[in-house]
Each structure stands twice: as C-alpha cells, then as structure tokens.
Amino acid sequence: MLNLEIRVKADEINYNEEKFFSDDQELVEDYLCSLYRNGQIYSDYNLINTEQHKYQAFVNVPNPESLSEKYNNEYVNRSYKHIVVQIKEIGKNILYYPNCNCEDVPYYILFCTSETGTSSPVICGKCGNEVPLYKVPYLFSEEEHFTLINYQKTYAGVHELYMQSLSDRFTKNQLLNPDSSLNKMAFEIREELENKIKKPVYLSLSRVFFDHKNDCKKIDSDKCPKCGKTLVVCDYQFNFVKMFKCDECRLITDKLN
C-alpha cells in the first residue's frame, strides 16, 4: 500500500479551458481513475482532502514500481501534469495475491473469479500468479484496459448472481457453456491477448459449478467441453486442483471426478 501526497498546481491550471475536470477534486479523481484503468493501482483506494489544493490518497498497487512515470498512458498524464505527487510506501497488503516475476513465461491464462477491481485476470502459466495489467498490452486498439476490466466485472457479476440465486440455470449456462455469450466474449479476448503477447493464452473454464451427482452422468470430463477431444494434464494448478488443457481450443479446465 502506498500513501500519495498530492498537490494541485493551482496557479498553473485554468479549469475553464479543461475538458475533463472542472475543479481540484475532479482533477485528482481523474488521475486515480486513470491509474486504475491502466492497471497501475487497484480500485479500492481512499482519497482525503487535507487542505486547499492538497490531498492524500491511500492506494493498493500490484507493485511499488507501478506508479513509475514510464507506465503512464495519455489518460494518466492529462491530469498528472497538473499535480505534484510524493509517494510513501506504507507496507505490503497481505490480503492480496502475489504477482508474477517470471522472466520466461511459457503461456498465460485468462482467469476470473467473483473478485473485481483488486486483482488481474491475466495469470502466469508458470508460477500461477497474477500479471499486473500495467504490464499487459492494450487490446482492440484501446489505450487503457477497458476490455479486460469490463470482462472481469461482467464475469464477477454473473458469478455472484449465480451464487446468490440458488443455482439459476441462465447464469450457470453463462459460466459453463463454452458457447455462451459470456464465454464467446472471453474467447475473443483470449485470442486478442495471444496476438498481442505473442505467447499462448488459455481461457480458464472451471466446472466447479456443475452438480457432481447429476452432471457427472451426462458429461465426459475427460473431454474438452468445446471440441470434445481428450484433455491433457497441464502444469498449472488452481488451489491444488489439477487442471487439464486442450491446446487446440486454448482452454484449461478441471475434471468432475
């Protein structure tokens, strides 16, 4: 966690000429929101107005280096140029998952849970840890991580609705069916990620939501749920659960038995 002491260069800015913010508060909020959409901080930040033109923000970050100016995009810089930021490291938030530090990654995984805003949906296939979004290329000609963040929020919303609605059939189908609207979007993102990263990217499609008593009779869990070919074991494990993959479909899943 970092403490950011932010001072607005009030004598250098004319809000009447600005398109994106009309006062100090909007300026600082634009800075923090842009950092989040660029993957440099998480969404659970706190902002305090300490005195005129001065603010303190408490932010959780993937790494202390994530606020380095070299990672800023144009949206961060449009507000950053009007402020002075002093950074103090408070300590490590032990409730967050660790990040990947691997130099040579064989493949990546697009993986979502019910969590949103405080994690990355891109996982290293070697160590199983998250890859901070500020290290991930932008997708679909974007200049921020709108697509990945939006997909993560959408998945989390469907996941939470399923968990709270006592096994609703629609949300269950969205989570488990490779041809559902949710997973079609996920496969498109997976393909775009692979094109940009230049490494294989797999979609994680867990079968944990299946009813093991009834669904095991109807589903051959040794087969890929998309193409029907035999799955092969992969090195990646999720919480000590052995995972299996289909290289042709670029899909990773677990087994029901």
C-alpha positions as CSV (number, residue, x, y, z in Angstrom):
1,M,0.0,0.0,0.0
2,L,1.2,3.5,-0.9
3,N,0.4,6.9,0.6
4,L,0.2,9.5,-2.1
5,E,0.6,13.2,-1.1
6,I,-1.0,15.1,-4.0
7,R,-0.7,18.8,-4.5
8,V,-2.5,20.5,-7.3
9,K,-0.6,23.2,-9.3
10,A,-3.5,25.6,-8.8
11,D,-1.6,28.6,-10.2
12,E,-0.8,26.8,-13.4
13,I,-4.3,25.5,-14.4
14,N,-7.3,27.2,-15.8
15,Y,-10.3,24.9,-15.3
16,N,-12.4,27.0,-17.9
17,E,-10.1,25.6,-20.6
18,E,-10.1,22.0,-19.4
19,K,-12.4,19.4,-21.0
20,F,-12.1,16.6,-18.4
21,F,-12.2,18.3,-15.0
22,S,-13.7,21.5,-13.6
23,D,-12.1,21.7,-10.2
24,D,-9.3,20.2,-8.0
25,Q,-11.4,17.2,-6.8
26,E,-12.3,16.2,-10.3
27,L,-8.7,16.5,-11.4
28,V,-7.4,14.3,-8.6
29,E,-10.2,11.8,-9.1
30,D,-9.4,11.7,-12.9
31,Y,-5.8,10.9,-12.0
32,L,-6.7,8.0,-9.7
33,C,-9.4,6.6,-12.0
34,S,-7.0,6.7,-14.9
35,L,-4.3,4.9,-12.9
36,Y,-6.9,2.1,-12.1
37,R,-8.0,1.7,-15.7
38,N,-4.3,1.5,-16.7
39,G,-3.7,-1.3,-14.2
40,Q,-1.3,0.7,-12.0
41,I,-3.5,0.8,-8.9
42,Y,-6.5,-1.2,-7.7
43,S,-10.0,0.2,-7.3
44,D,-10.2,0.2,-3.5
45,Y,-8.4,3.5,-2.9
46,N,-9.2,6.2,-0.4
47,L,-9.0,9.9,-1.2
48,I,-8.8,12.6,1.5
49,N,-8.8,16.4,1.1
50,T,-6.3,17.6,3.7
51,E,-6.3,21.3,2.9
52,Q,-6.8,23.6,-0.1
53,H,-5.2,22.2,-3.2
54,K,-3.8,19.2,-1.2
55,Y,-5.0,15.6,-1.0
56,Q,-3.8,12.3,0.4
57,A,-4.7,9.0,-1.3
58,F,-4.1,5.6,0.1
59,V,-3.8,3.1,-2.8
60,N,-3.2,-0.6,-3.1
61,V,-0.8,-1.4,-6.0
62,P,0.4,-4.5,-7.8
63,N,4.0,-3.4,-7.2
64,P,5.6,-0.2,-5.8
65,E,7.1,0.3,-9.2
66,S,3.7,0.5,-10.9
67,L,3.5,4.3,-10.3
68,S,6.6,4.9,-12.3
69,E,6.0,7.5,-14.9
70,K,7.2,5.1,-17.7
71,Y,3.9,3.2,-17.3
72,N,1.6,6.2,-17.5
73,N,-0.7,6.4,-20.5
74,E,-2.1,9.5,-22.1
75,Y,-5.2,9.5,-19.8
76,V,-3.0,9.4,-16.6
77,N,-0.7,12.1,-18.0
78,R,-3.6,14.5,-18.8
79,S,-4.1,15.0,-15.1
80,Y,-0.7,14.1,-13.8
81,K,0.9,17.1,-15.5
82,H,-1.2,19.4,-13.2
83,I,-0.2,17.8,-9.9
84,V,2.8,17.0,-7.8
85,V,2.8,13.6,-6.2
86,Q,5.0,12.4,-3.3
87,I,4.9,8.6,-2.7
88,K,5.5,6.9,0.6
89,E,5.3,3.1,0.9
90,I,3.3,2.0,3.9
91,G,3.7,-1.7,3.6
92,K,2.5,-4.8,1.8
93,N,-1.2,-5.6,1.8
94,I,-1.1,-9.3,2.8
95,L,-4.7,-9.9,1.7
96,Y,-3.7,-9.5,-2.0
97,Y,-2.5,-12.3,-4.2
98,P,1.2,-12.2,-5.2
99,N,2.3,-11.1,-8.7
100,C,4.3,-12.9,-11.3
101,N,8.0,-12.1,-11.5
102,C,8.9,-14.8,-14.1
103,E,11.2,-13.7,-16.9
104,D,10.3,-16.6,-19.3
105,V,6.6,-17.4,-19.3
106,P,5.5,-20.4,-21.5
107,Y,1.8,-19.4,-21.6
108,Y,-0.8,-17.2,-19.9
109,I,-4.3,-17.9,-18.6
110,L,-7.4,-15.6,-18.8
111,F,-8.9,-16.3,-15.4
112,C,-11.7,-14.6,-13.4
113,T,-13.4,-15.1,-10.1
114,S,-16.1,-13.2,-8.1
115,E,-13.4,-10.6,-7.2
116,T,-13.1,-7.5,-9.3
117,G,-11.0,-4.3,-9.1
118,T,-8.4,-5.9,-6.8
119,S,-6.8,-8.5,-9.0
120,S,-5.7,-9.1,-12.5
121,P,-7.5,-11.6,-14.8
122,V,-4.2,-12.5,-16.5
123,I,-2.3,-15.4,-14.9
124,C,1.2,-16.7,-15.5
125,G,1.1,-20.3,-16.6
126,K,4.5,-21.0,-15.0
127,C,4.1,-19.7,-11.4
128,G,0.3,-19.3,-11.3
129,N,0.5,-15.7,-10.0
130,E,-1.2,-12.6,-11.5
131,V,0.4,-10.5,-14.2
132,P,-0.3,-6.8,-13.3
133,L,-2.3,-5.1,-16.0
134,Y,0.1,-2.3,-16.5
135,K,2.5,-4.9,-17.9
136,V,-0.1,-6.3,-20.3
137,P,-0.6,-4.9,-23.8
138,Y,-3.7,-2.9,-24.6
139,L,-6.4,-4.8,-26.6
140,F,-8.5,-3.9,-29.6
141,S,-6.8,-0.5,-30.3
142,E,-7.6,0.8,-26.8
143,E,-5.2,3.0,-24.9
144,E,-6.3,1.6,-21.5
145,H,-7.5,-1.8,-20.1
146,F,-11.3,-1.2,-20.7
147,T,-11.9,-4.6,-22.2
148,L,-10.1,-6.7,-19.6
149,I,-11.6,-4.7,-16.7
150,N,-15.1,-4.8,-18.2
151,Y,-14.9,-8.6,-18.8
152,Q,-13.7,-9.1,-15.2
153,K,-16.6,-7.1,-13.8
154,T,-19.1,-8.9,-16.1
155,Y,-17.8,-12.3,-15.1
156,A,-17.9,-11.4,-11.4
157,G,-21.5,-10.1,-11.7
158,V,-22.7,-13.3,-13.3
159,H,-20.7,-15.4,-10.8
160,E,-22.2,-13.5,-7.9
161,L,-25.7,-13.7,-9.3
162,Y,-25.4,-17.5,-9.7
163,M,-24.1,-17.9,-6.1
164,Q,-26.9,-15.8,-4.7
165,S,-29.8,-17.2,-6.8
166,L,-29.5,-20.9,-5.8
167,S,-28.2,-22.3,-9.0
168,D,-30.0,-20.2,-11.5
169,R,-29.9,-22.0,-14.9
170,F,-29.2,-19.0,-17.0
171,T,-26.2,-17.8,-15.1
172,K,-24.9,-21.4,-14.8
173,N,-25.1,-21.8,-18.5
174,Q,-23.2,-18.5,-19.0
175,L,-20.4,-19.7,-16.7
176,L,-20.1,-23.3,-18.0
177,N,-21.2,-23.3,-21.6
178,P,-18.2,-22.5,-24.0
179,D,-20.7,-21.1,-26.5
180,S,-22.5,-18.8,-24.0
181,S,-22.4,-15.0,-24.7
182,L,-20.0,-14.6,-21.7
183,N,-17.6,-17.2,-22.9
184,K,-17.7,-16.1,-26.5
185,M,-16.6,-12.7,-25.3
186,A,-13.9,-14.4,-23.2
187,F,-12.6,-16.4,-26.2
188,E,-12.4,-13.2,-28.3
189,I,-10.4,-11.5,-25.6
190,R,-8.2,-14.6,-25.2
191,E,-7.4,-14.6,-28.9
192,E,-6.6,-10.9,-28.9
193,L,-4.4,-11.3,-25.9
194,E,-2.5,-14.1,-27.6
195,N,-2.0,-11.9,-30.7
196,K,-0.6,-9.1,-28.6
197,I,1.5,-11.0,-26.1
198,K,2.9,-13.4,-28.8
199,K,2.6,-16.3,-26.4
200,P,-0.2,-18.9,-26.0
201,V,-3.1,-17.7,-23.9
202,Y,-5.7,-20.2,-22.5
203,L,-9.1,-19.5,-21.1
204,S,-9.9,-21.0,-17.7
205,L,-13.3,-22.6,-17.8
206,S,-13.9,-24.2,-14.5
207,R,-16.5,-27.0,-14.0
208,V,-16.8,-26.4,-10.3
209,F,-20.4,-25.1,-10.7
210,F,-21.6,-28.5,-12.1
211,D,-23.7,-30.7,-9.9
212,H,-21.3,-33.6,-9.4
213,K,-24.1,-36.0,-8.6
214,N,-26.2,-35.4,-11.7
215,D,-23.9,-33.8,-14.2
216,C,-21.2,-36.5,-14.0
217,K,-23.7,-38.9,-15.6
218,K,-24.1,-36.6,-18.7
219,I,-20.7,-35.2,-19.2
220,D,-17.4,-36.9,-20.1
221,S,-15.0,-34.8,-18.0
222,D,-12.0,-36.3,-19.8
223,K,-13.1,-34.5,-23.0
224,C,-12.7,-30.8,-23.9
225,P,-16.1,-29.1,-23.3
226,K,-15.7,-27.2,-26.5
227,C,-14.4,-29.6,-29.2
228,G,-14.8,-33.0,-27.4
229,K,-11.1,-34.1,-27.8
230,T,-9.3,-35.7,-24.9
231,L,-7.8,-33.3,-22.4
232,V,-4.2,-33.5,-21.3
233,V,-2.8,-32.6,-17.9
234,C,-1.0,-29.3,-17.6
235,D,1.5,-27.9,-15.1
236,Y,-0.9,-25.2,-13.8
237,Q,-2.9,-26.0,-10.7
238,F,-5.6,-23.9,-9.1
239,N,-5.6,-24.2,-5.2
240,F,-4.0,-27.6,-5.5
241,V,-6.7,-28.7,-8.0
242,K,-5.1,-30.5,-11.0
243,M,-6.1,-28.8,-14.3
244,F,-6.3,-30.1,-17.8
245,K,-6.0,-28.3,-21.2
246,C,-7.0,-28.5,-24.8
247,D,-4.2,-26.9,-26.9
248,E,-6.4,-26.7,-30.0
249,C,-9.2,-24.7,-28.2
250,R,-6.7,-22.9,-25.9
251,L,-8.9,-24.0,-22.9
252,I,-8.0,-25.0,-19.4
253,T,-10.4,-26.8,-17.1
254,D,-10.8,-29.2,-14.2
255,K,-12.4,-32.6,-14.1
256,L,-15.7,-33.6,-12.4
257,N,-14.3,-36.8,-10.9
